[in-house]
């Protein structure tokens, strides 16, 4: 039974004083104070051993901690965190196990407590988890099935110039294949970076991008010169839906980490910023454990593509019943006696036209459908556009001084 609802220490002292004064037997006093005889004898023994101070509450903590993490292990955990300030226990644990084989590390919660005691954990706002890469954005397959690309988050360097990081990742392994700072989003600089990446890693089956420059346009099939080049290389174009960055979620997450760890604050100039990018990519690919890969590194899951980058590119091939047309540099071609505008991105490229119904034609570049052409209305409707271009309006807007044939 418990002590009466007064201060327990005071009750113990009163109990002992009554026992000393022989105001009753031990069992009688225990009944008066509402405690068991075992408890009464316990406090009498303690009083005999240590006097009144022995009646104070004792700590309930264990006298020894056989499972306590050793100082050496704590030192390793703290040192790893200082070397990688943005890494949490989920990433530090696989790293330490890889660097120190056979080491017995505590649970993730214990590692987090160790970092907190060392003052290395800052309380942050809890973010809602967002599901990404689902629906039409789902990615499957092995390495090089899909590469993700983006120009993301331009920022100003110390010298005042803007840096546009072009990044390319393998969607399966999360391997970063390219991370280069450019001074804009022009076709030429993007193509140079992709040529180097293709020569080093081979070709993917598909490339996923958003709808920004230089990956997409407002023209036929949203093609750009970069997209035309990829198609000729046998690469399928994948574009996320406008306003749906979560369809490229794994790439977006990588960008957040990239910017946080290399550009806050930014370097003084592009050369030094590129040096930061290079060091960070090396760590990300070969050292940083990835949670989605069960703690493995991206480099351990990536394999170079078996499709090598070719030296020369041939025109697309079309079935024998297709009519073939070479697009002029300004993006026009002649079809059934009408000069129509298709896309400047297809300048000098060979397209195919096939009649699918009486007087209705379908234009393709390789296997990609570009537009439909109504021979009777003399009207071209690009794929992906709700606006048709007729012979009377087309040339004033697109090609100055040209008339229908």
Secondary structure by P-SEA (a helix, b strand, c coil): cccccccaaaaaaaaaaaaaaccccaaaaaaaacccaaaaaaaaaaaaacccccccccccccccccccccaaaaaaaaaaaaacccccaaaaaaaaaaaccccccccaaaaaaaaaaacccccccccccccccccccccccccccbbbbbbcccccccccbbbbbbbbbccccccccbbbbbccccaaaaaaaaaaaaaaccccccccccccccccccccccccaaaaaaaaabbbbbbccccccccaaaaaaaaaaaaacccccccccaaaaaaaaaaaaaaacccbbbcccccccccccccccccccccccccccccccbbbbbbccccccccccbbbbcccccccbbbbbbbccccbbbbbccccccccccccccbbbcccccccccccccccccccccccc
